[in-house]
Amino acid sequence: MTDSRALRQFLKMMTASGISHLPTVTLPKPAAAPGRQLANRLKGTDPAPRQAPVNKSGSRTRLMSPDRLAPSSAQQPEIMETTHALLKQTFHTAEQKAEGLSTLAEAVTACRRCTELADTRRQTVFGVGNADAEIMFIGEAPGADEDRQGEPFVGAAGILMDKIIAACGLKREEIYICNILRCRPPGNRNPHPQEAANCREFLEGQIRIVAPKFIICWGTVAAQNLLRETRPVGRLRGQFLQHGDAKVMCTYHPSYLLRNESAKKLVWEDMKFFMKKLGVDLG
């Protein structure tokens, strides 16, 4: 039986049953085949699905909706008038630099941007050493000993640093020493990103006034905060990086050496590398 004959018989049967018409049914439009989708896309009639952007490594970055994008955890506060004025000045002599550092230290003493640190500190720990130094040491934050004495790198870690300095043929008073933070974090914890951001202008002020030729960052916290890096100190050591006009070398913090005896050899290698840059061969 052909399709048309079967259809006629079916309609006669429906009519005999009292059914005079059939309802109209709208069928869904079939999905286009992959080849048709591509053709439509090339014609501009079928929008391409949203794809993640390609990053520098060639892989795609996962897309996130705007409400899932977290804001930066640290915001740079408005610079203080005292710091702003100092950063505009030019310091030619050691006396001018010492006076500038003294003015900046007074501003630090009055700072209460980090409420927790301001409430728990005994005193601020600004910096110490030669205001006209060619070498600047930067650590992470004051500890309990520093908080009591008001000077960076004292206590057991400071004694070890003094030995490293002496082994290099240098003197502590020839160097300018400061930290990323000027207040002790409770329990000697690492500085929070916002705390480092709050203290950043004071660090930059010290660097601007002293104008060292070389900076040594002691530990990952110091290196990452100064250089705005994400790599740990183990990946940053063995090379000179740049911050402004200063060449920067990174090595392990003395407190780390007190817990890890084997790392002392690595720090000595770093100091020989550093001193060679200054024209001194430590063998």
C-alpha positions as CSV (number, residue, x, y, z in Angstrom):
1,M,0.0,0.0,0.0
2,T,1.3,3.4,-1.0
3,D,1.6,6.2,1.5
4,S,-1.0,8.3,-0.2
5,R,-3.6,5.5,-0.3
6,A,-3.0,4.8,3.4
7,L,-3.5,8.4,4.2
8,R,-6.8,8.6,2.3
9,Q,-8.1,5.5,4.2
10,F,-7.1,7.1,7.5
11,L,-8.9,10.3,6.7
12,K,-12.1,8.4,5.7
13,M,-12.0,6.5,9.0
14,M,-11.6,9.8,11.0
15,T,-14.5,11.4,9.2
16,A,-16.7,8.3,9.9
17,S,-15.9,8.7,13.5
18,G,-17.2,12.3,13.5
19,I,-13.8,14.1,13.5
20,S,-14.0,16.9,10.9
21,H,-10.6,18.6,11.4
22,L,-7.3,18.2,13.2
23,P,-5.6,20.8,15.4
24,T,-2.5,22.7,14.1
25,V,0.7,21.8,15.8
26,T,3.9,23.9,15.7
27,L,7.0,21.7,15.7
28,P,10.2,23.0,17.3
29,K,12.9,24.2,14.9
30,P,15.6,21.5,14.6
31,A,19.0,22.4,15.8
32,A,21.4,23.3,13.1
33,A,24.2,20.8,12.3
34,P,27.7,21.8,13.4
35,G,28.5,22.7,9.9
36,R,25.5,25.0,9.6
37,Q,26.4,26.7,12.9
38,L,29.8,27.4,11.6
39,A,28.4,28.8,8.3
40,N,25.9,31.0,10.2
41,R,28.7,32.3,12.4
42,L,30.8,33.2,9.5
43,K,27.8,35.1,8.0
44,G,27.3,36.9,11.3
45,T,23.8,35.4,11.8
46,D,24.7,33.1,14.7
47,P,26.7,34.6,17.6
48,A,29.7,32.6,18.7
49,P,29.6,31.3,22.2
50,R,31.5,33.3,24.8
51,Q,35.1,32.0,25.2
52,A,37.7,32.7,27.8
53,P,40.5,35.0,26.8
54,V,43.8,33.4,26.0
55,N,46.6,34.3,28.5
56,K,50.3,34.8,27.7
57,S,51.0,31.1,28.2
58,G,48.5,30.2,25.4
59,S,46.0,28.6,27.7
60,R,42.5,29.9,28.4
61,T,41.7,31.7,31.7
62,R,38.5,30.6,33.3
63,L,35.8,33.3,33.0
64,M,34.1,34.6,36.2
65,S,31.1,36.7,36.5
66,P,31.6,40.2,37.7
67,D,30.2,39.5,41.2
68,R,32.8,36.7,41.6
69,L,35.8,38.9,40.9
70,A,37.2,39.8,44.3
71,P,38.7,43.3,44.7
72,S,42.3,43.8,45.6
73,S,43.0,42.9,49.2
74,A,45.1,46.0,49.7
75,Q,44.3,49.6,48.8
76,Q,47.0,52.3,48.8
77,P,45.9,55.0,51.3
78,E,46.1,58.6,50.4
79,I,49.7,59.8,51.0
80,M,50.3,62.0,54.0
81,E,51.2,65.6,53.5
82,T,54.5,65.1,55.4
83,T,55.6,62.3,53.1
84,H,54.4,64.0,50.0
85,A,56.5,67.1,50.8
86,L,59.6,65.0,51.6
87,L,59.3,63.0,48.3
88,K,59.4,66.3,46.4
89,Q,62.6,67.4,48.0
90,T,66.2,66.8,46.9
91,F,68.7,65.6,49.5
92,H,72.3,66.4,48.7
93,T,74.1,65.9,52.0
94,A,74.1,63.4,54.8
95,E,72.8,66.1,57.2
96,Q,69.9,66.9,54.9
97,K,69.1,63.1,54.6
98,A,69.3,62.7,58.4
99,E,66.9,65.6,58.9
100,G,64.5,64.2,56.3
101,L,64.5,60.8,58.0
102,S,63.9,62.4,61.4
103,T,60.8,64.3,60.0
104,L,59.5,61.1,58.4
105,A,60.0,59.1,61.7
106,E,57.9,61.6,63.5
107,A,55.1,61.0,61.0
108,V,55.4,57.3,61.6
109,T,55.2,57.7,65.4
110,A,51.8,59.4,65.0
111,C,50.4,56.9,62.4
112,R,47.4,54.8,63.4
113,R,46.4,53.4,60.0
114,C,46.7,49.9,61.2
115,T,44.5,49.9,64.3
116,E,45.5,46.5,65.6
117,L,49.2,47.3,65.3
118,A,48.9,50.8,66.8
119,D,47.0,49.3,69.7
120,T,49.4,46.5,70.5
121,R,52.8,48.1,69.7
122,R,55.1,49.5,72.4
123,Q,56.7,51.9,69.9
124,T,57.3,52.3,66.2
125,V,60.5,50.9,64.8
126,F,61.5,53.3,62.0
127,G,65.0,52.5,60.9
128,V,68.6,52.9,61.9
129,G,72.0,53.4,60.4
130,N,73.8,55.7,57.9
131,A,71.4,58.2,56.4
132,D,73.8,58.4,53.4
133,A,74.4,54.7,53.0
134,E,75.1,53.0,49.7
135,I,73.6,49.8,51.1
136,M,70.1,49.4,52.6
137,F,68.9,46.3,54.3
138,I,65.1,45.6,54.4
139,G,63.5,43.0,56.6
140,E,59.8,42.1,57.1
141,A,58.6,43.6,60.4
142,P,59.7,44.2,64.0
143,G,59.7,41.4,66.4
144,A,59.3,41.4,70.2
145,D,63.0,42.5,70.7
146,E,62.7,45.3,68.1
147,D,59.4,46.4,69.6
148,R,61.1,46.8,73.0
149,Q,64.3,48.5,71.8
150,G,62.9,50.5,68.9
151,E,65.5,49.3,66.5
152,P,65.3,46.8,63.6
153,F,67.3,43.5,63.6
154,V,68.2,43.0,67.2
155,G,67.9,39.9,69.3
156,A,69.1,36.5,68.1
157,A,68.4,37.3,64.4
158,G,70.2,40.7,64.8
159,I,73.3,39.1,66.3
160,L,73.4,36.6,63.4
161,M,73.1,39.5,60.9
162,D,75.9,41.3,62.6
163,K,78.1,38.3,62.1
164,I,77.2,38.2,58.4
165,I,78.0,41.9,58.1
166,A,81.4,41.4,59.8
167,A,82.2,38.4,57.6
168,C,81.7,40.6,54.6
169,G,84.1,43.2,55.8
170,L,81.3,45.7,56.4
171,K,80.2,47.6,59.5
172,R,76.6,47.8,60.7
173,E,76.9,51.6,61.0
174,E,77.7,51.9,57.3
175,I,74.4,50.4,56.4
176,Y,70.8,51.7,56.6
177,I,68.4,49.1,58.0
178,C,64.6,49.2,58.0
179,N,61.6,46.9,57.5
180,I,58.5,46.6,55.4
181,L,56.4,47.4,58.5
182,R,57.3,49.9,61.3
183,C,55.1,48.2,63.9
184,R,55.2,44.7,65.3
185,P,52.4,42.4,64.2
186,P,50.9,40.5,67.2
187,G,52.5,37.2,67.7
188,N,55.2,38.0,65.1
189,R,52.8,37.0,62.4
190,N,53.6,38.0,58.8
191,P,52.3,41.5,57.7
192,H,48.9,41.6,56.1
193,P,48.8,43.0,52.6
194,Q,46.8,46.1,53.8
195,E,49.3,46.7,56.5
196,A,52.2,46.6,54.0
197,A,50.2,49.0,51.8
198,N,49.6,51.4,54.7
199,C,53.3,51.5,55.5
200,R,54.5,51.6,51.9
201,E,54.9,55.4,51.7
202,F,57.2,55.4,54.7
203,L,59.4,52.7,53.1
204,E,59.5,54.6,49.8
205,G,60.3,57.8,51.7
206,Q,63.3,56.1,53.4
207,I,64.5,54.8,50.0
208,R,64.0,58.2,48.4
209,I,65.9,60.0,51.1
210,V,68.8,57.6,51.6
211,A,69.1,56.9,47.9
212,P,71.0,53.6,48.3
213,K,72.8,52.0,45.3
214,F,72.1,48.6,46.6
215,I,69.2,47.0,48.6
216,I,69.3,43.6,50.2
217,C,65.8,42.1,50.9
218,W,66.0,39.6,53.8
219,G,63.3,37.0,53.4
220,T,60.3,36.4,51.2
221,V,58.1,39.0,52.9
222,A,60.5,41.8,52.2
223,A,61.3,40.7,48.7
224,Q,57.7,40.2,47.6
225,N,56.5,43.5,49.1
226,L,59.3,45.7,47.9
227,L,59.4,44.2,44.4
228,R,55.6,43.4,44.2
229,E,56.6,39.9,43.4
230,T,54.8,36.6,43.9
231,R,57.8,34.3,43.7
232,P,59.4,33.1,47.0
233,V,62.9,34.3,47.9
234,G,64.3,30.9,46.8
235,R,63.4,31.8,43.2
236,L,64.6,35.4,43.5
237,R,68.0,34.9,44.9
238,G,71.2,34.6,42.8
239,Q,70.4,37.7,40.7
240,F,70.1,41.4,40.8
241,L,66.7,43.0,40.4
242,Q,65.8,46.7,40.2
243,H,63.8,49.0,42.3
244,G,64.1,52.6,41.2
245,D,67.8,53.4,40.9
246,A,68.8,50.7,43.3
247,K,70.0,47.2,42.5
248,V,68.2,44.6,44.6
249,M,69.5,41.2,45.9
250,C,67.2,38.8,47.8
251,T,68.3,36.2,50.3
252,Y,67.0,34.3,53.3
253,H,66.1,36.1,56.6
254,P,68.4,35.6,59.6
255,S,65.5,34.2,61.7
256,Y,65.1,31.5,59.0
257,L,68.8,30.6,59.3
258,L,68.3,30.1,63.1
259,R,65.7,27.4,62.3
260,N,67.4,26.0,59.2
261,E,71.2,25.6,59.7
262,S,71.7,24.3,56.1
263,A,70.5,27.6,54.7
264,K,73.5,29.5,56.1
265,K,75.6,28.2,53.2
266,L,73.1,29.6,50.7
267,V,73.1,33.0,52.3
268,W,76.9,33.0,52.3
269,E,76.8,32.3,48.6
270,D,74.5,35.2,48.2
271,M,76.7,37.5,50.1
272,K,79.8,36.5,48.1
273,F,77.7,37.2,45.0
274,F,76.7,40.6,46.4
275,M,80.2,41.6,47.5
276,K,81.7,40.6,44.2
277,K,79.4,43.3,42.6
278,L,81.0,45.8,45.0
279,G,84.5,44.6,43.8
280,V,85.2,42.5,46.9
281,D,86.1,38.8,46.5
282,L,85.3,36.8,49.6
283,G,86.8,33.6,48.2
